[in-house]
Amino acid sequence: MILNILIVAVIALGLNILLGKYRVRFRKMTIKWWLLIHASIPVIIPLRIYLNTPKITIPLFIGLAVTGQIIGNKIVSNRKKT
């Protein structure tokens, strides 16, 4: 059970770091920008259901997705500054 939670958590974070890095290329509030924010949902939800993780972990996965988007954004922003 803990391993399943860890698998989904790592995928949620990693996938959203990549999406956050790519999202920086687009202007805020455009369709592409919005789609990149939500693109991980069709991956994370079925994976969570398949691995039978408890519903109480959903806020953790949402938090990791948001954190991944922020980290991806910061990586690109820091590269542009240097």
C-alpha positions in Angstrom: 0.0 0.0 0.0 2.8 2.5 0.9 4.7 1.5 -2.2 1.6 2.2 -4.3 1.2 5.7 -2.8 4.9 6.4 -3.3 4.7 5.3 -7.0 1.7 7.6 -7.7 3.4 10.5 -5.7 6.6 10.3 -7.6 4.8 10.1 -11.0 2.6 13.1 -10.0 5.6 15.2 -9.0 7.8 14.2 -11.9 5.2 14.5 -14.6 4.2 17.9 -13.4 7.8 19.2 -13.2 8.0 18.4 -16.9 4.7 20.0 -17.7 5.6 23.0 -15.6 8.8 23.5 -17.6 6.9 23.3 -20.9 4.0 25.5 -19.6 6.4 28.5 -19.2 6.5 28.9 -23.0 2.9 29.9 -23.2 1.1 33.0 -22.2 -1.0 32.8 -19.0 -4.7 31.9 -19.3 -4.4 30.6 -22.8 -5.9 27.2 -23.8 -2.4 25.6 -24.2 -1.4 26.9 -20.8 -4.6 25.6 -19.2 -4.2 22.2 -20.9 -0.7 21.8 -19.6 -1.8 22.5 -16.1 -4.4 19.8 -16.3 -2.6 17.3 -18.6 -1.4 15.0 -15.8 -5.0 14.3 -14.5 -5.7 11.6 -17.1 -2.5 9.8 -16.1 -2.7 10.2 -12.3 -6.4 9.3 -11.7 -6.4 6.0 -13.6 -3.0 5.1 -12.0 -4.4 5.9 -8.5 -7.4 3.7 -9.2 -5.4 0.9 -10.7 -3.0 0.8 -7.7 -5.9 1.1 -5.3 -4.6 4.0 -3.2 -6.9 5.3 -0.5 -9.0 8.4 -1.2 -7.4 10.2 1.7 -4.2 10.5 -0.4 -5.9 12.6 -3.1 -4.9 15.9 -1.4 -1.3 14.7 -1.3 -1.3 14.0 -5.1 -2.9 17.4 -5.8 -0.3 19.1 -3.7 2.5 17.3 -5.4 1.1 18.2 -8.8 1.0 21.9 -7.9 4.4 21.7 -6.4 5.7 20.0 -9.6 4.3 22.8 -11.7 5.9 25.4 -9.5 9.3 23.6 -9.5 9.2 23.2 -13.3 8.4 26.9 -13.7 11.3 27.9 -11.3 13.8 25.7 -13.2 13.1 27.4 -16.5 13.0 30.9 -14.8 16.4 30.3 -13.2 17.9 29.2 -16.5 16.6 32.3 -18.3 18.2 34.6 -15.6 21.7 33.0 -16.0 
